[in-house]
Amino acid sequence: MNHLDLLKNSFIFLSILPFFPFLLVYFIHYWWKHNKKTSLKLAMDVTTLFLIISVSALFNLTFDSRFGFYLILLLLLIAIGLIGSAQNRLKGRIDVQKMAKLIWRMSFIIMSFSYLLFTVIGFLKYIFITMS
């Protein structure tokens, strides 16, 4: 097994179980810096990428689709437009860094909920298919 396969397999594992990178990053960063708030934010930021991949795969499996990733990407672009427009109206300028952080952290919350929802739906779908 070469290094690329190890990296690919690790990424797949962390995408299937996105709570694992969250806990890993949180505890390692907290052990290193002893700051709960920054550890939580960093863990959320890292885990969001894995959640996006997981939720898009779960969406595709649940709805027998290939549109999951593109739907998430479309929703992120719509959020960028709405938040950028609101910033421009309120402050007269767009703070890209602040907007990116807000969207990324909102994505963590929405993707976490979606991950749980699609996991439950997937289990129920599997149970009903195997029972019939």
Stockholm file with secondary structure:
# STOCKHOLM 1.0

chainA/1-132         MNHLDLLKNSFIFLSILPFFPFLLVYFIHYWWKHNKKTSLKLAMDVTTLFLIISVSALFNLTFDSRFGFYLILLLLLIAIGLIGSAQNRLKGRIDVQKMAKLIWRMSFIIMSFSYLLFTVIGFLKYIFITMS
#=GR chainA/1-132 SS CCHHHHHHHHHHHHHHSTHHHHHHHHHHHHHHHCCHHHHHHHHHHHHHHHHHHHHHHHHHHHHTCSCHHHHHHHHHHHHHHHHHHHHHHHHSSCCHHHHHHHHHHHHHHHHHHHHHHHHHHHHHHHHHHHHC
#=GC SS_cons         CCHHHHHHHHHHHHHHSTHHHHHHHHHHHHHHHCCHHHHHHHHHHHHHHHHHHHHHHHHHHHHTCSCHHHHHHHHHHHHHHHHHHHHHHHHSSCCHHHHHHHHHHHHHHHHHHHHHHHHHHHHHHHHHHHHC
//
